[in-house]
Amino acid sequence: MSIESSENGTSVLVTGSTIPKRHRLIHSLVALLLIVLGVYLSIIQFAGLEWLTRTGCLIVVLGVWSGLGGIIQERLLIGRLNFQHRVALARVKRKLRKLNVSTDYIEKEIQSIEDDFEDKTDKILHAVRLQLGILEVSLLITGTLLWGFGDLFFKLSF
């Protein structure tokens, strides 16, 4: 996640890598580990051949869990941005009241901060949803294919 300073000196979240790379890496490694474990348990026929199918189910669960984690991550990022937005508004209002500027100018400055907040919120939401969407869809597709067809690989090869 990158941070940028706004005109009034507050730091503001902006897009970039809003989801930590370790989040995507951990989910991918866990999925890969589950596949390897499923293949191994199927090869040694530990309680049947269906272990690759079972790991497909677990990868689907991992994909759903990733999506839920993304919703939480999105809410946390928006919450931080809301807090920074309220602080920026309070600072600008206090500063403008001290300067005794016109109400039109105050409204213009506040609207500028509101527009900036909406732009940054849209950027964050877009970046988070895109990053998590790719991870979640890849996990769900992989898991579903293994869940549905994983046993065929071993039944046809043995």
Rosetta constraint file for C-alpha pairs under 8 A:
AtomPair CA 1 CA 13 HARMONIC 7.30 0.50
AtomPair CA 1 CA 14 HARMONIC 7.24 0.50
AtomPair CA 1 CA 15 HARMONIC 6.78 0.50
AtomPair CA 1 CA 16 HARMONIC 5.69 0.50
AtomPair CA 1 CA 17 HARMONIC 4.92 0.50
AtomPair CA 1 CA 18 HARMONIC 4.57 0.50
AtomPair CA 1 CA 19 HARMONIC 7.19 0.50
AtomPair CA 1 CA 20 HARMONIC 7.44 0.50
AtomPair CA 2 CA 13 HARMONIC 6.40 0.50
AtomPair CA 2 CA 14 HARMONIC 5.97 0.50
AtomPair CA 2 CA 15 HARMONIC 6.69 0.50
AtomPair CA 2 CA 16 HARMONIC 5.98 0.50
AtomPair CA 2 CA 17 HARMONIC 7.20 0.50
AtomPair CA 2 CA 18 HARMONIC 7.70 0.50
AtomPair CA 3 CA 11 HARMONIC 6.21 0.50
AtomPair CA 3 CA 12 HARMONIC 5.63 0.50
AtomPair CA 3 CA 13 HARMONIC 4.92 0.50
AtomPair CA 3 CA 14 HARMONIC 5.95 0.50
AtomPair CA 4 CA 11 HARMONIC 5.60 0.50
AtomPair CA 4 CA 12 HARMONIC 5.38 0.50
AtomPair CA 4 CA 13 HARMONIC 6.49 0.50
AtomPair CA 4 CA 14 HARMONIC 6.70 0.50
AtomPair CA 5 CA 9 HARMONIC 5.77 0.50
AtomPair CA 5 CA 10 HARMONIC 5.66 0.50
AtomPair CA 5 CA 11 HARMONIC 4.46 0.50
AtomPair CA 5 CA 12 HARMONIC 5.99 0.50
AtomPair CA 6 CA 10 HARMONIC 5.70 0.50
AtomPair CA 6 CA 11 HARMONIC 6.30 0.50
AtomPair CA 6 CA 12 HARMONIC 6.71 0.50
AtomPair CA 8 CA 88 HARMONIC 7.19 0.50
AtomPair CA 8 CA 91 HARMONIC 7.95 0.50
AtomPair CA 8 CA 92 HARMONIC 7.51 0.50
AtomPair CA 10 CA 84 HARMONIC 7.37 0.50
AtomPair CA 10 CA 88 HARMONIC 6.66 0.50
AtomPair CA 11 CA 84 HARMONIC 7.53 0.50
AtomPair CA 12 CA 81 HARMONIC 6.86 0.50
AtomPair CA 12 CA 84 HARMONIC 6.63 0.50
AtomPair CA 13 CA 81 HARMONIC 6.42 0.50
AtomPair CA 13 CA 120 HARMONIC 7.41 0.50
AtomPair CA 14 CA 120 HARMONIC 6.02 0.50
AtomPair CA 14 CA 123 HARMONIC 7.13 0.50
AtomPair CA 14 CA 124 HARMONIC 6.52 0.50
AtomPair CA 15 CA 120 HARMONIC 7.54 0.50
AtomPair CA 15 CA 123 HARMONIC 5.84 0.50
AtomPair CA 15 CA 124 HARMONIC 5.31 0.50
AtomPair CA 15 CA 127 HARMONIC 6.45 0.50
AtomPair CA 16 CA 127 HARMONIC 7.35 0.50
AtomPair CA 17 CA 21 HARMONIC 7.62 0.50
AtomPair CA 17 CA 127 HARMONIC 7.62 0.50
AtomPair CA 18 CA 124 HARMONIC 7.06 0.50
AtomPair CA 18 CA 127 HARMONIC 6.72 0.50
AtomPair CA 18 CA 128 HARMONIC 6.10 0.50
AtomPair CA 19 CA 23 HARMONIC 6.96 0.50
AtomPair CA 19 CA 24 HARMONIC 7.96 0.50
AtomPair CA 19 CA 73 HARMONIC 7.71 0.50
AtomPair CA 19 CA 128 HARMONIC 6.34 0.50
AtomPair CA 19 CA 131 HARMONIC 7.11 0.50
AtomPair CA 19 CA 132 HARMONIC 7.81 0.50
AtomPair CA 20 CA 24 HARMONIC 7.22 0.50
AtomPair CA 21 CA 25 HARMONIC 6.08 0.50
AtomPair CA 22 CA 26 HARMONIC 5.75 0.50
AtomPair CA 23 CA 27 HARMONIC 6.34 0.50
AtomPair CA 24 CA 28 HARMONIC 6.13 0.50
AtomPair CA 24 CA 135 HARMONIC 6.75 0.50
AtomPair CA 25 CA 29 HARMONIC 6.02 0.50
AtomPair CA 26 CA 30 HARMONIC 6.02 0.50
AtomPair CA 27 CA 31 HARMONIC 6.15 0.50
AtomPair CA 27 CA 62 HARMONIC 7.36 0.50
AtomPair CA 27 CA 66 HARMONIC 7.66 0.50
AtomPair CA 28 CA 32 HARMONIC 6.15 0.50
AtomPair CA 28 CA 139 HARMONIC 7.96 0.50
AtomPair CA 29 CA 33 HARMONIC 5.96 0.50
AtomPair CA 30 CA 34 HARMONIC 6.08 0.50
AtomPair CA 31 CA 35 HARMONIC 6.28 0.50
AtomPair CA 31 CA 59 HARMONIC 5.84 0.50
AtomPair CA 31 CA 62 HARMONIC 7.66 0.50
AtomPair CA 31 CA 139 HARMONIC 7.51 0.50
AtomPair CA 32 CA 36 HARMONIC 6.25 0.50
AtomPair CA 33 CA 37 HARMONIC 6.04 0.50
AtomPair CA 34 CA 38 HARMONIC 5.94 0.50
AtomPair CA 34 CA 55 HARMONIC 5.79 0.50
AtomPair CA 34 CA 58 HARMONIC 7.79 0.50
AtomPair CA 34 CA 59 HARMONIC 7.45 0.50
AtomPair CA 35 CA 39 HARMONIC 6.14 0.50
AtomPair CA 35 CA 52 HARMONIC 6.61 0.50
AtomPair CA 35 CA 55 HARMONIC 6.21 0.50
AtomPair CA 35 CA 56 HARMONIC 7.59 0.50
AtomPair CA 36 CA 40 HARMONIC 6.11 0.50
AtomPair CA 37 CA 41 HARMONIC 6.05 0.50
AtomPair CA 37 CA 52 HARMONIC 8.00 0.50
AtomPair CA 37 CA 55 HARMONIC 7.98 0.50
AtomPair CA 38 CA 42 HARMONIC 6.04 0.50
AtomPair CA 38 CA 51 HARMONIC 4.78 0.50
AtomPair CA 38 CA 52 HARMONIC 4.26 0.50
AtomPair CA 38 CA 53 HARMONIC 7.65 0.50
AtomPair CA 38 CA 54 HARMONIC 7.38 0.50
AtomPair CA 38 CA 55 HARMONIC 5.66 0.50
AtomPair CA 39 CA 43 HARMONIC 6.08 0.50
AtomPair CA 39 CA 51 HARMONIC 6.94 0.50
AtomPair CA 39 CA 52 HARMONIC 5.62 0.50
AtomPair CA 40 CA 44 HARMONIC 6.33 0.50
AtomPair CA 41 CA 45 HARMONIC 5.88 0.50
AtomPair CA 41 CA 46 HARMONIC 5.44 0.50
AtomPair CA 41 CA 49 HARMONIC 7.70 0.50
AtomPair CA 41 CA 51 HARMONIC 6.03 0.50
AtomPair CA 41 CA 52 HARMONIC 7.88 0.50
AtomPair CA 42 CA 46 HARMONIC 6.41 0.50
AtomPair CA 42 CA 48 HARMONIC 6.84 0.50
AtomPair CA 42 CA 49 HARMONIC 4.65 0.50
AtomPair CA 42 CA 50 HARMONIC 6.43 0.50
AtomPair CA 42 CA 51 HARMONIC 5.28 0.50
AtomPair CA 42 CA 52 HARMONIC 6.50 0.50
AtomPair CA 42 CA 154 HARMONIC 7.42 0.50
AtomPair CA 43 CA 49 HARMONIC 7.39 0.50
AtomPair CA 43 CA 154 HARMONIC 7.83 0.50
AtomPair CA 45 CA 49 HARMONIC 5.39 0.50
AtomPair CA 49 CA 151 HARMONIC 6.50 0.50
AtomPair CA 49 CA 154 HARMONIC 6.90 0.50
AtomPair CA 49 CA 155 HARMONIC 7.72 0.50
AtomPair CA 50 CA 54 HARMONIC 6.24 0.50
AtomPair CA 50 CA 150 HARMONIC 7.42 0.50
AtomPair CA 50 CA 151 HARMONIC 5.39 0.50
AtomPair CA 51 CA 55 HARMONIC 6.11 0.50
AtomPair CA 51 CA 151 HARMONIC 7.68 0.50
AtomPair CA 52 CA 56 HARMONIC 6.27 0.50
AtomPair CA 52 CA 146 HARMONIC 6.50 0.50
AtomPair CA 52 CA 147 HARMONIC 7.28 0.50
AtomPair CA 52 CA 150 HARMONIC 5.20 0.50
AtomPair CA 52 CA 151 HARMONIC 6.36 0.50
AtomPair CA 53 CA 57 HARMONIC 6.62 0.50
AtomPair CA 53 CA 146 HARMONIC 5.39 0.50
AtomPair CA 53 CA 147 HARMONIC 4.22 0.50
AtomPair CA 53 CA 148 HARMONIC 6.67 0.50
AtomPair CA 53 CA 149 HARMONIC 6.98 0.50
AtomPair CA 53 CA 150 HARMONIC 4.72 0.50
AtomPair CA 53 CA 151 HARMONIC 5.74 0.50
AtomPair CA 54 CA 58 HARMONIC 6.51 0.50
AtomPair CA 54 CA 147 HARMONIC 6.32 0.50
AtomPair CA 55 CA 59 HARMONIC 6.12 0.50
AtomPair CA 55 CA 143 HARMONIC 7.42 0.50
AtomPair CA 55 CA 146 HARMONIC 7.41 0.50
AtomPair CA 55 CA 147 HARMONIC 7.14 0.50
AtomPair CA 56 CA 60 HARMONIC 6.30 0.50
AtomPair CA 56 CA 142 HARMONIC 7.17 0.50
AtomPair CA 56 CA 143 HARMONIC 4.01 0.50
AtomPair CA 56 CA 144 HARMONIC 6.03 0.50
AtomPair CA 56 CA 145 HARMONIC 7.13 0.50
AtomPair CA 56 CA 146 HARMONIC 4.55 0.50
AtomPair CA 56 CA 147 HARMONIC 4.20 0.50
AtomPair CA 56 CA 148 HARMONIC 7.85 0.50
AtomPair CA 56 CA 150 HARMONIC 7.47 0.50
AtomPair CA 57 CA 61 HARMONIC 6.38 0.50
AtomPair CA 57 CA 143 HARMONIC 5.94 0.50
AtomPair CA 57 CA 144 HARMONIC 6.95 0.50
AtomPair CA 57 CA 146 HARMONIC 7.70 0.50
AtomPair CA 57 CA 147 HARMONIC 5.43 0.50
AtomPair CA 58 CA 62 HARMONIC 6.15 0.50
AtomPair CA 58 CA 143 HARMONIC 7.20 0.50
AtomPair CA 59 CA 63 HARMONIC 6.16 0.50
AtomPair CA 59 CA 139 HARMONIC 6.18 0.50
AtomPair CA 59 CA 140 HARMONIC 6.91 0.50
AtomPair CA 59 CA 142 HARMONIC 7.41 0.50
AtomPair CA 59 CA 143 HARMONIC 4.71 0.50
AtomPair CA 59 CA 144 HARMONIC 8.00 0.50
AtomPair CA 60 CA 64 HARMONIC 6.29 0.50
AtomPair CA 60 CA 139 HARMONIC 6.29 0.50
AtomPair CA 60 CA 140 HARMONIC 4.88 0.50
AtomPair CA 60 CA 141 HARMONIC 7.83 0.50
AtomPair CA 60 CA 142 HARMONIC 7.78 0.50
AtomPair CA 60 CA 143 HARMONIC 4.76 0.50
AtomPair CA 60 CA 144 HARMONIC 6.37 0.50
AtomPair CA 61 CA 65 HARMONIC 6.03 0.50
AtomPair CA 62 CA 66 HARMONIC 6.02 0.50
AtomPair CA 62 CA 139 HARMONIC 7.18 0.50
AtomPair CA 63 CA 67 HARMONIC 6.35 0.50
AtomPair CA 63 CA 135 HARMONIC 7.58 0.50
AtomPair CA 63 CA 136 HARMONIC 4.89 0.50
AtomPair CA 63 CA 137 HARMONIC 7.27 0.50
AtomPair CA 63 CA 138 HARMONIC 7.97 0.50
AtomPair CA 63 CA 139 HARMONIC 4.97 0.50
AtomPair CA 63 CA 140 HARMONIC 5.33 0.50
AtomPair CA 64 CA 68 HARMONIC 6.37 0.50
AtomPair CA 64 CA 136 HARMONIC 6.98 0.50
AtomPair CA 64 CA 140 HARMONIC 7.50 0.50
AtomPair CA 65 CA 69 HARMONIC 6.10 0.50
AtomPair CA 66 CA 70 HARMONIC 6.10 0.50
AtomPair CA 66 CA 132 HARMONIC 7.49 0.50
AtomPair CA 66 CA 135 HARMONIC 7.82 0.50
AtomPair CA 66 CA 136 HARMONIC 6.18 0.50
AtomPair CA 67 CA 71 HARMONIC 6.44 0.50
AtomPair CA 67 CA 132 HARMONIC 6.78 0.50
AtomPair CA 67 CA 133 HARMONIC 7.69 0.50
AtomPair CA 67 CA 136 HARMONIC 6.06 0.50
AtomPair CA 68 CA 72 HARMONIC 6.49 0.50
AtomPair CA 69 CA 73 HARMONIC 6.09 0.50
AtomPair CA 70 CA 74 HARMONIC 5.96 0.50
AtomPair CA 70 CA 128 HARMONIC 7.37 0.50
AtomPair CA 70 CA 129 HARMONIC 7.72 0.50
AtomPair CA 70 CA 132 HARMONIC 6.25 0.50
AtomPair CA 71 CA 75 HARMONIC 6.25 0.50
AtomPair CA 72 CA 76 HARMONIC 6.24 0.50
AtomPair CA 73 CA 77 HARMONIC 6.24 0.50
AtomPair CA 74 CA 78 HARMONIC 6.17 0.50
AtomPair CA 74 CA 125 HARMONIC 6.84 0.50
AtomPair CA 74 CA 128 HARMONIC 6.59 0.50
AtomPair CA 75 CA 79 HARMONIC 5.94 0.50
AtomPair CA 76 CA 80 HARMONIC 6.24 0.50
AtomPair CA 77 CA 81 HARMONIC 6.24 0.50
AtomPair CA 77 CA 124 HARMONIC 7.71 0.50
AtomPair CA 78 CA 82 HARMONIC 6.00 0.50
AtomPair CA 78 CA 121 HARMONIC 6.78 0.50
AtomPair CA 78 CA 124 HARMONIC 7.86 0.50
AtomPair CA 79 CA 83 HARMONIC 6.25 0.50
AtomPair CA 80 CA 84 HARMONIC 6.28 0.50
AtomPair CA 81 CA 85 HARMONIC 5.97 0.50
AtomPair CA 81 CA 117 HARMONIC 7.77 0.50
AtomPair CA 81 CA 121 HARMONIC 7.46 0.50
AtomPair CA 82 CA 86 HARMONIC 6.20 0.50
AtomPair CA 83 CA 87 HARMONIC 6.30 0.50
AtomPair CA 84 CA 88 HARMONIC 6.12 0.50
AtomPair CA 85 CA 89 HARMONIC 6.18 0.50
AtomPair CA 85 CA 113 HARMONIC 7.73 0.50
AtomPair CA 85 CA 117 HARMONIC 6.56 0.50
AtomPair CA 86 CA 90 HARMONIC 6.16 0.50
AtomPair CA 87 CA 91 HARMONIC 6.20 0.50
AtomPair CA 88 CA 92 HARMONIC 6.17 0.50
AtomPair CA 88 CA 113 HARMONIC 7.73 0.50
AtomPair CA 89 CA 93 HARMONIC 6.06 0.50
AtomPair CA 89 CA 110 HARMONIC 6.82 0.50
AtomPair CA 89 CA 113 HARMONIC 7.07 0.50
AtomPair CA 90 CA 94 HARMONIC 6.08 0.50
AtomPair CA 91 CA 95 HARMONIC 6.03 0.50
AtomPair CA 92 CA 96 HARMONIC 5.99 0.50
AtomPair CA 92 CA 109 HARMONIC 7.78 0.50
AtomPair CA 92 CA 110 HARMONIC 7.70 0.50
AtomPair CA 93 CA 97 HARMONIC 6.06 0.50
AtomPair CA 93 CA 106 HARMONIC 7.34 0.50
AtomPair CA 93 CA 110 HARMONIC 7.88 0.50
AtomPair CA 94 CA 98 HARMONIC 6.32 0.50
AtomPair CA 95 CA 99 HARMONIC 6.44 0.50
AtomPair CA 96 CA 100 HARMONIC 6.20 0.50
AtomPair CA 96 CA 101 HARMONIC 6.05 0.50
AtomPair CA 96 CA 106 HARMONIC 6.69 0.50
AtomPair CA 97 CA 101 HARMONIC 6.80 0.50
AtomPair CA 101 CA 105 HARMONIC 6.60 0.50
AtomPair CA 101 CA 106 HARMONIC 6.97 0.50
AtomPair CA 102 CA 106 HARMONIC 6.44 0.50
AtomPair CA 103 CA 107 HARMONIC 6.11 0.50
AtomPair CA 104 CA 108 HARMONIC 6.11 0.50
AtomPair CA 105 CA 109 HARMONIC 6.19 0.50
AtomPair CA 106 CA 110 HARMONIC 6.15 0.50
AtomPair CA 107 CA 111 HARMONIC 5.99 0.50
AtomPair CA 108 CA 112 HARMONIC 6.17 0.50
AtomPair CA 109 CA 113 HARMONIC 6.38 0.50
AtomPair CA 110 CA 114 HARMONIC 6.18 0.50
AtomPair CA 111 CA 115 HARMONIC 6.06 0.50
AtomPair CA 112 CA 116 HARMONIC 6.15 0.50
AtomPair CA 113 CA 117 HARMONIC 6.09 0.50
AtomPair CA 114 CA 118 HARMONIC 6.24 0.50
AtomPair CA 115 CA 119 HARMONIC 6.20 0.50
AtomPair CA 116 CA 120 HARMONIC 6.21 0.50
AtomPair CA 117 CA 121 HARMONIC 6.04 0.50
AtomPair CA 118 CA 122 HARMONIC 6.13 0.50
AtomPair CA 119 CA 123 HARMONIC 6.24 0.50
AtomPair CA 120 CA 124 HARMONIC 6.12 0.50
AtomPair CA 121 CA 125 HARMONIC 6.09 0.50
AtomPair CA 122 CA 126 HARMONIC 6.02 0.50
AtomPair CA 123 CA 127 HARMONIC 6.11 0.50
AtomPair CA 124 CA 128 HARMONIC 6.04 0.50
AtomPair CA 125 CA 129 HARMONIC 5.97 0.50
AtomPair CA 126 CA 130 HARMONIC 6.02 0.50
AtomPair CA 127 CA 131 HARMONIC 6.12 0.50
AtomPair CA 128 CA 132 HARMONIC 5.99 0.50
AtomPair CA 129 CA 133 HARMONIC 5.55 0.50
AtomPair CA 130 CA 134 HARMONIC 6.27 0.50
AtomPair CA 131 CA 135 HARMONIC 6.55 0.50
AtomPair CA 132 CA 136 HARMONIC 5.81 0.50
AtomPair CA 133 CA 137 HARMONIC 5.85 0.50
AtomPair CA 134 CA 138 HARMONIC 6.08 0.50
AtomPair CA 135 CA 139 HARMONIC 6.22 0.50
AtomPair CA 136 CA 140 HARMONIC 6.06 0.50
AtomPair CA 137 CA 141 HARMONIC 5.96 0.50
AtomPair CA 138 CA 142 HARMONIC 6.04 0.50
AtomPair CA 139 CA 143 HARMONIC 5.88 0.50
AtomPair CA 140 CA 144 HARMONIC 5.89 0.50
AtomPair CA 141 CA 145 HARMONIC 6.11 0.50
AtomPair CA 142 CA 146 HARMONIC 6.21 0.50
AtomPair CA 143 CA 147 HARMONIC 5.84 0.50
AtomPair CA 144 CA 148 HARMONIC 5.98 0.50
AtomPair CA 145 CA 149 HARMONIC 5.76 0.50
AtomPair CA 145 CA 150 HARMONIC 7.10 0.50
AtomPair CA 146 CA 150 HARMONIC 4.33 0.50
AtomPair CA 146 CA 151 HARMONIC 7.88 0.50
AtomPair CA 149 CA 153 HARMONIC 7.23 0.50
AtomPair CA 150 CA 154 HARMONIC 7.53 0.50
AtomPair CA 151 CA 155 HARMONIC 6.18 0.50
AtomPair CA 152 CA 156 HARMONIC 5.83 0.50
AtomPair CA 153 CA 157 HARMONIC 6.22 0.50
AtomPair CA 154 CA 158 HARMONIC 5.98 0.50
